[in-house]
């Protein structure tokens, strides 16, 4: 099950995010989303957990939890929307 983790501190690492979610079950993948131009973290990412039970436990425990002064937003990730290819501006 893929979870969305938002309102993350900009200095959080994938390892720290993994540790936060591991308290509620196995974490199979963690990815933080960064700006493609600056490399700056955008404040959200995705965490994958193998079972619905573990995912629901993580959502219940972590949604709204304070991490480094920011209240996390955790819920099931929505399917990725197809985006049209953008043409570069010159």
N, C-alpha and C positions, 0 to 999 in steps of 0.2 A: 504494500500500500504506500502510495506516494503522498507525503505531507508537505504542505506549504508552511514555511516558517518566516514570518514577517516581523518588521519593526526590530530587526536585530541590531545590536551595537555594531558600528562600522569597523571596529577592531577585532571582532570575534573571528576565530579560526575554525577551519573544518573540524579539527580535533576537539575543540571546545564544544562545538555544536553537537558532535557525535557523543561526547561524554554526557551532555545535558540530556539527550534522548535515550541513551543506553540504560538509564535508571528504570525505564519503562518497558524495555525489551531489546531485542537484537536490532541493530542498525546495519543494513546492507549497503547503503550508499548515502553520501552527503555531498551536496554541491552548493556552493555559494555563488551568487550571480554578481558578476562584475561588469563595469562599463567597458565596452570593447576599445574605446579610445584612451581612457585614462588609467584603466586597471583598478580604479576605485571600486570597493564593494558597494553594491546598491542598497543594502539593508535587508535583503531577503535571500532565501535559498530553499532548497528542497531536501527532505530526509526520507529515505525509503526504509520501511519496516516490513518484515515478511508476512505478518498476520494482521487481520483486522482487529483482533483483541489487543495486541500491542499498540497499534496505531491509535485506537480509541482511548487507551490508558494514557498515552502521551498527550493527546489532545486535551483530555480532561484535566490533566495535571499541569500542563505547560501554558495553555491559552490564558493570557493575562498575567503570567508570572513575571516578576521583575528580574531582569538580567542586566547587570551593569547600568541600572537606572532607566532601562527601557522595558515596557510591558510587551512581552512577546504576543504575536498573533499566530496561532497554530490551528490549521484545519486541513481537511482533505484537499489535495491539489486538484485543480480543474484540469481537464484535458487541454493540451496545448493547441491553440488555435492556429490554423494555417495562415501564414502571412504572405502577402504578395511580395515578390522581390522588388526591392527598391533600386531605382537607378541612381548611380552616384551623381551628385551635383558638382558641376565644374565652374 
